[in-house]
C-alpha cells in the first residue's frame, strides 16, 4: 500500500522500464492545484524506498498532457 501524504491524491500511475512504480498525485488547497510524482520500488513486501521525483507549487504545470519514462519527460500547458 502506498501512503497518502500531505493532502495529495493519486490520479495516475505507471511502471518505468526499470520496474519502479511512478505515481502522479494532485492536491487542491482551495486556490488551485499542485502536483507531485513519487517513485517506489515494488517488492514482495509492497511499495518501498519512496523517492519524491517532482513537486510543483499551486498553479504550476496544472494540465498534464504527456508522460514518458526513460529520462522522465513530461509536457505541460501550464
C-alpha positions in Angstrom: 0.0 0.0 0.0 1.2 3.5 -0.9 0.6 6.0 1.9 -1.4 9.2 1.2 0.7 12.2 2.4 0.5 16.0 2.5 -3.0 16.3 1.1 -2.2 14.7 -2.3 -4.4 12.2 -4.1 -3.3 9.7 -6.7 -4.5 10.5 -10.3 -2.3 8.2 -12.3 0.4 5.5 -12.1 2.7 3.6 -14.3 5.7 1.4 -14.2 9.0 2.6 -15.6 11.3 0.4 -17.7 13.3 -0.4 -14.6 10.2 -1.9 -12.9 9.7 1.0 -10.4 6.3 2.3 -9.8 5.7 6.0 -10.5 2.6 7.7 -9.1 1.2 11.1 -10.2 -0.7 12.9 -7.5 -2.6 16.1 -7.2 -3.5 18.3 -4.3 -6.1 21.1 -4.0 -5.6 23.8 -1.4 -8.8 25.9 -2.1 -6.9 28.2 -4.6 -5.5 25.9 -7.1 -3.9 22.5 -7.8 -0.4 21.3 -7.2 1.2 18.1 -8.4 3.7 15.6 -7.2 5.4 12.5 -8.7 6.6 9.8 -6.3 8.7 6.7 -7.3 8.7 3.3 -5.4 10.5 0.0 -5.6 7.9 -2.8 -5.8 8.9 -5.9 -3.8 7.0 -8.8 -2.3 6.6 -6.6 0.8 4.9 -3.9 -1.1 5.9 -0.4 -2.3 9.2 0.6 -0.6 12.1 3.1 -0.9 9.9 6.2 -1.7 11.6 9.0 -3.7 9.8 12.3 -4.5 10.7 12.9 -8.1 8.8 16.2 -8.6 6.6 18.6 -6.6 5.1 21.7 -8.1 3.6 24.7 -6.4 0.0 25.8 -6.8 -0.9 26.6 -10.4 2.3 25.2 -11.9 2.1 22.5 -14.5 -1.6 22.0 -13.8 -2.6 20.3 -17.0 -0.5 17.2 -17.8 -0.6 16.3 -21.5 2.1 13.7 -21.7 4.2 11.4 -19.6 7.2 9.3 -20.7 9.8 7.3 -18.8 13.4 6.8 -19.6 14.8 10.2 -18.6 11.3 11.2 -17.2 9.9 13.7 -19.7 6.6 15.5 -19.2 4.8 18.1 -21.2 2.5 20.7 -19.7 0.4 23.5 -20.9 0.8 25.3 -17.6 
